Amino acid sequence: MIPIISIVGKSNSGKTTLIEKLIAELTQRGWRVATIKHNRHGFEIDHEGKDSWRHRKAGAVTTVLASPAQIAVIEDSDRDYALAEIAERYIRNVDIILAEGYKTNPHPKIEVFRSELRKERLCGPADNLIALAVDQPLSAEVPCFDRDDAPGLADLIVGRFLLQKV
């Protein structure tokens, strides 16, 4: 099973920036990374008038867009799938999955915490929190890393989730 690590935090805390840095750090070390981004408000990859849009409007429940460099699957969904279901259904040939936007799930979590937002943290150890990525030192029951310390967080991820796979 491919390990899944959720990067969680309040809006504008820096989740996407941290994920970008972790992807770069992990891939530089030779690990293959996939990401899953949840958007509870929905999104549109298909655009009116395009062939794939026309296929879907005609009734196709799944449409695959393929080119020599990329493949995208557009599929109707009857519900909000769990991370593990999405991973099992769509992700192959990677070492780890970094997820963004799934605040409540059973997978290990790194919470990005930005003190200027002056809000409570989202997670604790009972939520499978394994680390905090913070902008100011913080006393916590899990390891705290600077938000910009992608190498340190990558060391944690590699040590806990990837080296045991090798």
ABEGO torsion letter per residue (X at the ends): XBBBBBBBEBBGAGAAAAAAAAAAAAAAAGBBBBBBBBBAAEBBABBBGBAAAAAAAAGBABBBBBBAABBBBBBBBABBBBAAAAAAAABBGBABBBBBGBABBABBBBBBBBAAAGBBBABBAAAGBABBBBABBBBBABBBBBAABAAAAAAAAAAAAAAAAX
